[in-house]
Amino acid sequence: MISLPKTFTPLLAVDDDTGLLLSVKASLMSAGMPEPALASDSREVIDLIKKYPFQLVLIDLIMPHIDGIALLEMIKNEAPHVECIIITAIDDVSTAVQSMKFGAYDYLIKPLQTEKLFISIKNALEKYELRQNLNLFEQSHTLSSLKHPEAFKDMVAQDEAMALILHQAETYGYNDYNLMITGETGVGKEVLAQAVHRLSVRASGPFIAVSMPSLSKTLFEDEVFGHSKGAYTGANSEKKGFFEEAQGGTLFLDEIAEMPMEMQAKLLRVIQERELYRVGSTQARAIDVRIISATNRDIREEVEKGNFRRDLMYRLNVCHIHIPPLRQRPKDILPLALHFLNIHSRQTGKAIHSISPEASLVLSRYPFPGNVRELENIIASSVLDENGKSLSLSSIKSLQNHPAPSDIPCSETLLPLSELEKNHIHRVLEFTGGNRTHAAAILEISSRTLQRKLKLYET
């Protein structure tokens, strides 16, 4: 028997006892974990490993044809990055030691303790994800090395800082885990979410974007879950909510940290149970969506403050991408400005094809607190005021008083080498959300060296 879910799954369970396989599947799904793929013939496992991107394999020890230890060794030879958990009725120390020697993550004894199984699976998947993230940060990434650059057709990126972001998007696009995108307002979180959707197995499905702050408490259930006919006065027909509209695709929840607590509890239940009830209905409706959420806040800080549910954060923040602000990727400013210039010149019917050197200098120096969104607004309004063939500084009224780089005194630009290093470490730590392991990888120094420098600079 081979059973494969319709959508991506990181789990494969292998056991010649089909009854046990189905029991494990039911237990995992009831706990809100991904539906596992199932295989009852160990001879078919390696072909499945080659064809599908499994992250964790649950392996029964005693099986006909190929036993668990031999299969473990074969999997590790074929795909060493895949985690494996051995499951057996034999409580034998030598067998457990042998399993660990061949690379098993854990060794569980039947009858399975459900809670212990869940913890082991969760930890094994977290180990896999951590290793993948470390590999991602340790690799040298360029925009030219993207496998699917067409997925980012709506994005303008030339700065090295964005190369890592787009490679992360490719990596997370291939799995079906919920993803949280963080970054300041206006950095382009929804545009990146759309790119991840195009890269995913759900690309042919809908992409539904919802601004959470726009939903009032009274309309939340109706808008998100829908209603049945006659649910309340004026409900003259059935209505699908955002979850059902996104069925088979991606639901993008923007500014998720703005949700009140009572709404968070309702959202958590739907994510856990993968089903919902329309307002006024007792019929459960199965839900198959991937959730990409976004926020400009530090979600973990919101949890510590008591503003956001910890369990909901864990459900939404399985994968995470942080987009740096525009001021930290200066090579993107002028390409973005030209991109917006072309768009708004066409819309206004003006033949403006370039930006003057003076205007370019000021744009390059401006910190853009409103990020990409502010840049587009500046270019759009400037195009309306421009009467020439090139966008001049005089038409960029909002930045006319902002100094160009040549106007900055030398004492502010010529800093000691130690100060430059300190500032750069600060920028990298901010970019990684304070993760020192990732920061050390980007800086190409050891974690110990980073720790020593932080102590030196008293950061």
C-alpha positions as CSV (number, residue, x, y, z in Angstrom):
1,M,0.0,0.0,0.0
2,I,1.1,3.5,-0.8
3,S,-0.9,6.5,0.3
4,L,0.1,10.0,-0.7
5,P,-1.7,13.2,0.5
6,K,-3.0,15.6,-2.2
7,T,-0.7,18.4,-0.9
8,F,2.9,18.4,0.2
9,T,3.8,16.5,3.4
10,P,7.1,16.3,5.1
11,L,6.3,12.9,6.7
12,L,6.5,9.4,5.5
13,A,5.5,6.4,7.7
14,V,6.7,2.9,6.8
15,D,5.3,-0.2,8.3
16,D,4.0,-3.6,7.0
17,D,1.1,-3.3,9.4
18,T,-1.4,-1.1,7.5
19,G,-3.6,-0.9,10.5
20,L,-0.8,0.7,12.5
21,L,-0.1,3.1,9.6
22,L,-3.7,4.3,9.5
23,S,-3.7,4.7,13.3
24,V,-0.5,6.8,13.2
25,K,-2.0,8.9,10.4
26,A,-5.2,9.5,12.4
27,S,-3.3,10.4,15.5
28,L,-1.0,12.9,13.7
29,M,-3.9,14.6,11.9
30,S,-6.0,14.9,15.0
31,A,-3.0,16.7,16.6
32,G,-2.9,19.2,13.8
33,M,0.3,17.7,12.2
34,P,0.6,17.3,8.5
35,E,-1.0,14.2,7.0
36,P,1.7,11.6,6.5
37,A,2.4,9.6,3.4
38,L,2.1,5.9,4.0
39,A,4.1,2.9,2.6
40,S,3.6,-0.7,3.7
41,D,6.3,-2.2,1.4
42,S,9.8,-1.2,2.4
43,R,11.1,-1.9,-1.1
44,E,9.2,1.1,-2.4
45,V,10.6,3.7,0.0
46,I,13.8,4.7,-1.7
47,D,11.9,5.5,-4.9
48,L,9.5,7.6,-2.9
49,I,12.4,9.4,-1.2
50,K,13.9,10.2,-4.6
51,K,10.5,11.5,-6.0
52,Y,9.2,13.5,-3.0
53,P,10.9,16.0,-0.6
54,F,10.2,14.2,2.6
55,Q,11.9,15.6,5.7
56,L,11.2,12.8,8.2
57,V,10.6,9.0,7.8
58,L,9.0,6.9,10.6
59,I,10.4,3.3,10.1
60,D,9.2,0.1,11.7
61,L,12.1,-2.1,12.7
62,I,10.8,-5.5,11.8
63,M,9.6,-5.7,8.2
64,P,9.8,-8.3,5.4
65,H,12.0,-7.7,2.4
66,I,14.1,-4.8,3.9
67,D,14.2,-4.5,7.7
68,G,14.3,-1.1,9.5
69,I,18.0,-0.8,10.1
70,A,18.9,-1.7,6.5
71,L,16.2,0.8,5.2
72,L,17.6,3.5,7.6
73,E,21.1,2.9,6.1
74,M,19.7,3.1,2.6
75,I,17.8,6.3,3.3
76,K,20.9,8.0,4.8
77,N,23.0,7.0,1.8
78,E,20.4,8.4,-0.6
79,A,19.3,11.5,1.3
80,P,21.4,12.1,4.4
81,H,19.5,15.3,5.2
82,V,16.2,13.3,5.8
83,E,15.6,12.6,9.5
84,C,14.5,9.1,10.6
85,I,12.8,7.7,13.7
86,I,12.8,4.0,14.3
87,I,9.7,2.4,15.8
88,T,9.8,-1.1,17.2
89,A,8.3,-3.5,19.8
90,I,11.8,-4.6,20.7
91,D,13.3,-2.7,23.7
92,D,16.9,-3.6,23.0
93,V,19.8,-1.3,23.9
94,S,22.2,-2.7,21.2
95,T,19.5,-2.2,18.5
96,A,18.9,1.3,19.7
97,V,22.6,2.0,19.6
98,Q,22.9,0.6,16.1
99,S,20.0,2.8,15.0
100,M,21.7,5.9,16.3
101,K,25.0,4.9,14.7
102,F,23.3,4.8,11.3
103,G,21.8,8.3,11.9
104,A,18.4,7.7,13.4
105,Y,17.0,10.8,15.2
106,D,15.1,8.7,17.8
107,Y,14.1,5.2,18.8
108,L,10.5,4.7,20.0
109,I,9.1,1.6,21.6
110,K,5.6,0.1,20.8
111,P,2.9,0.6,22.0
112,L,3.5,4.2,21.0
113,Q,3.0,6.9,23.6
114,T,1.2,9.5,21.5
115,E,2.6,12.5,23.3
116,K,6.2,11.2,23.1
117,L,5.7,10.4,19.3
118,F,4.4,14.0,18.7
119,I,7.4,15.5,20.6
120,S,9.9,13.4,18.7
121,I,8.4,14.3,15.3
122,K,8.2,18.0,16.2
123,N,11.8,18.1,17.4
124,A,13.0,16.1,14.4
125,L,11.3,18.5,12.0
126,E,12.7,21.4,13.8
127,K,16.2,19.9,13.5
128,Y,15.7,19.5,9.8
129,E,14.4,23.0,9.4
130,L,17.3,24.4,11.4
131,R,19.9,22.6,9.4
132,Q,18.3,23.8,6.1
133,N,18.3,27.4,7.4
134,L,21.9,27.1,8.4
135,N,22.8,25.7,5.0
136,L,20.9,28.5,3.4
137,F,22.8,31.2,5.4
138,E,26.2,29.5,4.9
139,Q,25.8,29.3,1.1
140,S,26.8,32.1,-1.2
141,H,23.6,33.5,-2.8
142,T,23.3,35.7,-5.8
143,L,20.3,36.8,-7.7
144,S,21.6,35.0,-10.8
145,S,21.6,31.7,-9.0
146,L,17.9,31.6,-8.4
147,K,16.2,28.5,-9.8
148,H,12.9,30.2,-10.7
149,P,13.6,33.9,-11.2
150,E,10.2,34.2,-13.1
151,A,8.4,33.8,-9.8
152,F,9.8,37.2,-8.7
153,K,8.7,39.0,-11.9
154,D,6.8,41.6,-9.8
155,M,9.8,42.3,-7.6
156,V,12.8,44.6,-8.4
157,A,15.8,43.5,-6.5
158,Q,19.5,44.1,-7.1
159,D,20.9,44.5,-3.6
160,E,22.8,41.5,-2.1
161,A,20.6,41.6,0.9
162,M,17.6,40.6,-1.2
163,A,19.4,37.7,-2.8
164,L,19.2,35.8,0.5
165,I,15.5,36.7,0.9
166,L,14.6,35.4,-2.5
167,H,16.5,32.2,-2.0
168,Q,14.6,31.8,1.3
169,A,11.4,32.3,-0.6
170,E,12.3,29.6,-3.1
171,T,13.1,27.2,-0.3
172,Y,9.9,27.8,1.6
173,G,7.9,27.9,-1.6
174,Y,8.7,24.2,-2.2
175,N,7.1,23.1,1.1
176,D,3.6,23.6,2.4
177,Y,4.2,24.9,5.9
178,N,2.6,28.1,7.2
179,L,5.0,31.0,6.7
180,M,5.3,34.3,8.5
181,I,6.9,37.3,6.8
182,T,8.1,40.2,9.0
183,G,9.5,43.6,8.2
184,E,8.7,47.3,8.5
185,T,5.6,48.7,6.8
186,G,6.0,49.1,3.1
187,V,8.9,46.7,2.5
188,G,6.8,44.5,0.2
189,K,5.6,41.6,2.3
190,E,2.5,40.9,0.2
191,V,4.5,41.0,-3.0
192,L,6.9,38.4,-1.6
193,A,4.0,36.3,-0.3
194,Q,2.6,36.2,-3.9
195,A,6.0,35.0,-5.2
196,V,6.0,32.2,-2.6
197,H,2.5,31.2,-3.7
198,R,3.7,31.1,-7.4
199,L,6.5,28.8,-6.3
200,S,4.3,26.4,-4.3
201,V,2.3,23.3,-5.2
202,R,-0.7,25.5,-4.8
203,A,0.2,27.9,-7.6
204,S,-2.8,26.9,-9.6
205,G,-5.1,27.7,-6.7
206,P,-6.3,31.2,-5.5
207,F,-4.2,33.7,-3.6
208,I,-6.6,35.6,-1.2
209,A,-5.2,38.6,0.7
210,V,-6.9,39.8,3.9
211,S,-6.1,42.9,5.9
212,M,-6.7,41.8,9.5
213,P,-7.1,45.4,10.9
214,S,-9.9,46.0,8.5
215,L,-12.1,43.3,10.0
216,S,-14.3,44.4,12.9
217,K,-15.0,42.0,15.8
218,T,-18.7,41.8,14.7
219,L,-17.9,40.9,11.1
220,F,-14.8,38.7,11.7
221,E,-16.6,35.3,11.6
222,D,-18.9,36.3,8.7
223,E,-16.0,37.6,6.6
224,V,-13.5,34.8,7.4
225,F,-15.8,31.8,7.8
226,G,-18.8,32.8,5.8
227,H,-22.5,32.3,6.7
228,S,-25.4,30.0,5.7
229,K,-28.7,31.2,4.3
230,G,-30.9,32.7,7.0
231,A,-28.1,32.9,9.6
232,Y,-29.3,36.4,10.5
233,T,-31.6,39.1,9.2
234,G,-30.5,40.0,5.7
235,A,-28.6,36.7,5.1
236,N,-30.6,35.8,2.0
237,S,-28.1,33.5,0.5
238,E,-25.0,31.5,1.4
239,K,-21.7,33.2,1.6
240,K,-18.2,31.8,1.4
241,G,-15.7,33.3,3.8
242,F,-12.0,34.0,3.0
243,F,-10.9,30.5,4.0
244,E,-13.3,28.8,1.5
245,E,-12.4,31.4,-1.2
246,A,-8.8,30.3,-0.7
247,Q,-9.5,26.6,-0.8
248,G,-6.7,24.7,-2.5
249,G,-4.5,27.9,-2.5
250,T,-3.0,30.4,-0.2
251,L,-4.6,32.7,2.4
252,F,-2.5,35.8,3.1
253,L,-3.3,37.4,6.5
254,D,-1.7,40.8,6.6
255,E,-0.9,42.5,9.9
256,I,-1.8,39.4,11.8
257,A,-0.5,40.9,15.1
258,E,-3.4,43.4,15.0
259,M,-6.0,40.6,15.7
260,P,-7.8,40.9,19.1
261,M,-7.5,37.8,21.4
262,E,-11.0,36.5,20.8
263,M,-10.4,36.4,17.1
264,Q,-7.1,34.7,17.6
265,A,-8.8,31.8,19.4
266,K,-11.3,31.3,16.6
267,L,-8.5,31.3,14.0
268,L,-6.4,28.9,16.0
269,R,-9.3,26.4,16.1
270,V,-9.7,26.4,12.3
271,I,-6.0,25.9,11.8
272,Q,-5.8,23.0,14.3
273,E,-9.0,21.2,13.1
274,R,-8.6,22.1,9.4
275,E,-12.4,22.6,9.3
276,L,-14.8,25.5,10.0
277,Y,-18.4,26.2,10.5
278,R,-20.1,29.0,8.7
279,V,-22.1,31.4,10.8
280,G,-25.5,29.8,11.4
281,S,-24.5,26.3,10.2
282,T,-23.8,23.1,12.1
283,Q,-22.1,21.5,9.1
284,A,-18.3,21.2,9.3
285,R,-16.5,22.2,6.1
286,A,-13.0,20.8,5.5
287,I,-10.3,23.4,4.8
288,D,-7.2,23.0,2.6
289,V,-5.2,26.2,2.6
290,R,-1.7,27.3,3.3
291,I,-1.5,30.4,5.5
292,I,1.1,33.1,4.9
293,S,0.9,35.8,7.5
294,A,2.7,39.1,7.8
295,T,3.4,41.7,10.5
296,N,5.5,44.7,11.1
297,R,5.8,43.9,14.8
298,D,8.1,41.6,16.7
299,I,5.7,38.7,17.1
300,R,7.6,37.0,19.9
301,E,7.6,40.3,21.8
302,E,3.9,40.5,21.3
303,V,3.5,37.0,22.8
304,E,5.6,38.0,25.8
305,K,3.4,41.1,26.3
306,G,0.3,38.9,26.2
307,N,-1.0,40.5,23.0
308,F,-0.7,37.4,20.9
309,R,-1.3,33.7,21.6
310,R,1.8,31.6,21.8
311,D,0.1,28.5,20.4
312,L,-1.2,30.5,17.4
313,M,2.3,32.0,16.8
314,Y,3.7,28.4,16.6
315,R,1.1,27.5,14.1
316,L,1.7,30.5,11.9
317,N,5.4,30.9,12.3
318,V,6.6,27.5,11.1
319,C,8.8,29.2,8.5
320,H,9.9,32.8,8.7
321,I,11.3,35.4,6.4
322,H,12.4,38.9,7.5
323,I,12.6,41.5,4.8
324,P,15.1,44.2,5.6
325,P,14.1,47.9,5.2
326,L,14.9,49.8,2.0
327,R,17.6,51.8,3.8
328,Q,19.5,48.6,4.4
329,R,19.5,47.6,0.7
330,P,20.6,50.8,-1.0
331,K,21.3,49.2,-4.4
332,D,17.6,48.6,-4.8
333,I,16.6,52.3,-4.5
334,L,17.4,53.6,-8.0
335,P,16.2,50.4,-9.8
336,L,12.9,50.6,-7.9
337,A,12.7,54.3,-8.6
338,L,13.1,53.7,-12.4
339,H,10.6,50.8,-12.2
340,F,7.9,53.1,-10.6
341,L,8.9,55.9,-13.0
342,N,8.0,53.7,-16.0
343,I,4.7,52.6,-14.4
344,H,3.5,56.1,-13.5
345,S,4.8,57.7,-16.7
346,R,2.7,55.3,-18.7
347,Q,-0.3,55.9,-16.5
348,T,-0.1,59.7,-16.9
349,G,0.8,59.6,-20.6
350,K,4.1,61.4,-20.0
351,A,7.4,60.5,-21.8
352,I,9.7,60.6,-18.7
353,H,12.4,57.9,-19.1
354,S,15.2,58.9,-16.7
355,I,16.0,60.5,-13.4
356,S,18.5,63.4,-13.3
357,P,21.8,62.9,-11.5
358,E,20.9,65.4,-8.8
359,A,17.6,63.6,-8.1
360,S,19.3,60.3,-8.1
361,L,21.8,61.4,-5.5
362,V,19.0,62.6,-3.1
363,L,17.0,59.5,-3.6
364,S,20.0,57.3,-2.9
365,R,20.7,59.2,0.4
366,Y,17.2,59.4,1.7
367,P,16.4,56.8,4.5
368,F,12.8,56.0,3.3
369,P,11.1,55.4,6.6
370,G,8.1,54.3,4.6
371,N,10.2,51.9,2.6
372,V,9.2,50.8,-1.0
373,R,5.7,52.1,-0.6
374,E,7.0,55.6,0.3
375,L,9.4,55.5,-2.7
376,E,6.5,54.7,-5.1
377,N,4.4,57.6,-3.7
378,I,7.3,60.0,-4.1
379,I,7.9,59.0,-7.7
380,A,4.1,59.0,-8.5
381,S,3.6,62.6,-7.2
382,S,6.9,63.7,-8.8
383,V,5.8,62.4,-12.2
384,L,2.7,64.6,-12.0
385,D,4.8,67.7,-11.4
386,E,7.5,67.0,-14.0
387,N,7.2,68.7,-17.4
388,G,10.5,67.5,-18.8
389,K,11.9,64.3,-20.2
390,S,13.9,63.5,-17.1
391,L,12.7,63.5,-13.5
392,S,14.4,66.5,-11.9
393,L,15.1,67.3,-8.3
394,S,12.7,70.3,-8.5
395,S,9.8,68.0,-9.1
396,I,10.6,65.8,-6.1
397,K,9.2,68.4,-3.7
398,S,9.1,66.2,-0.6
399,L,12.9,65.6,-0.8
400,Q,14.1,69.0,-2.0
401,N,15.5,69.9,1.5
402,H,17.1,66.5,2.0
403,P,20.9,66.8,1.5
404,A,22.7,64.8,-1.2
405,P,25.8,62.8,-0.2
406,S,28.1,65.6,-1.2
407,D,26.4,67.9,1.2
408,I,27.3,65.7,4.2
409,P,30.3,66.9,6.2
410,C,33.3,64.6,5.9
411,S,33.5,64.1,9.7
412,E,30.2,62.2,9.5
413,T,31.2,60.0,6.6
414,L,34.8,59.1,7.4
415,L,34.5,56.8,10.4
416,P,37.1,54.7,12.2
417,L,37.3,51.1,11.0
418,S,36.2,49.8,14.4
419,E,33.1,52.0,14.2
420,L,32.3,50.7,10.7
421,E,32.6,47.1,11.9
422,K,30.4,47.8,14.9
423,N,27.7,49.4,12.8
424,H,27.8,46.6,10.3
425,I,27.4,43.9,13.0
426,H,24.4,45.9,14.3
427,R,22.9,45.9,10.8
428,V,23.4,42.1,10.3
429,L,22.0,41.3,13.7
430,E,18.9,43.5,13.0
431,F,18.6,41.7,9.6
432,T,18.6,38.3,11.3
433,G,16.2,39.3,14.0
434,G,19.0,38.9,16.7
435,N,19.9,35.4,15.7
436,R,23.7,35.3,16.3
437,T,24.2,32.0,14.6
438,H,22.8,33.3,11.3
439,A,24.6,36.6,11.8
440,A,27.9,34.9,12.2
441,A,27.3,32.9,9.0
442,I,26.5,36.0,7.0
443,L,29.6,37.8,8.5
444,E,31.7,34.6,7.6
445,I,33.1,34.5,11.2
446,S,32.6,31.9,13.9
447,S,29.9,32.3,16.6
448,R,32.7,32.6,19.2
449,T,34.4,35.5,17.2
450,L,31.0,37.3,16.9
451,Q,30.5,36.9,20.7
452,R,33.9,38.3,21.4
453,K,33.3,41.3,19.1
454,L,29.9,42.0,20.7
455,K,31.5,42.0,24.1
456,L,34.3,44.3,22.8
457,Y,31.8,46.8,21.5
458,E,29.5,46.3,24.5
459,T,26.4,45.7,22.3
